[in-house]
Structure formats: structure tokens, C-alpha cells
């Protein structure tokens, strides 16, 4: 069974249905064909950051992109540091 995917517009409309029109989670879940917990997650996500909620299609929020970039940089810098440590040890051993 393949996982269902919903567009950003669909999620925003579902959130509006609950927040603005006052429809209960149970009723909205039945009408939209999604589980109540999914609707609650969408509402919480929207309330946390309305502008960046539901980026879709594998896109990440700017903060997540920056964290990913920094993690890659840390890995690269650790590798460079290890190479320099080995080189320093080699030259120190050679000079004695």
C-alpha cells in the first residue's frame, strides 16, 4: 500500500476547516478521509510557523537546510583535521 500524499493547498484548506469554520477534528477527518491525528499534526505545524508550514516535495525549511549544510561542513573539517594530525605526527617522528 502506497503512502498517500497531500498538496500544501489541501492541508491549508483542512486547517482552515478546523480553525476558521470550527469543524471538529472527528468530522473533518471523516469528510476529508484522513485520520484525526494527521489533522492535529497539520494544525500544530501550521500554528508553529504559518509561513513555512507544509513546504512539500521534499523541500526543507531554511533552518533545516542550514543545519544539513553545517553538518556536511563539520564532517569535512573533521576529515581535514585528522589528515593534519597524521601529517604532524609523521613529520614529528621523522625529525627525531
Buried (B, 14 or more C-beta within 10 A) or exposed (E): EEEEEBEEEBBBEBBEBBEEEEBEBEEBBEEBEBEBEBBEEBBEBBEEEEEBBBEEEEEEEEEEEEEEEEEEEEEEEEEEEEEEEEEEEEEEEEEE
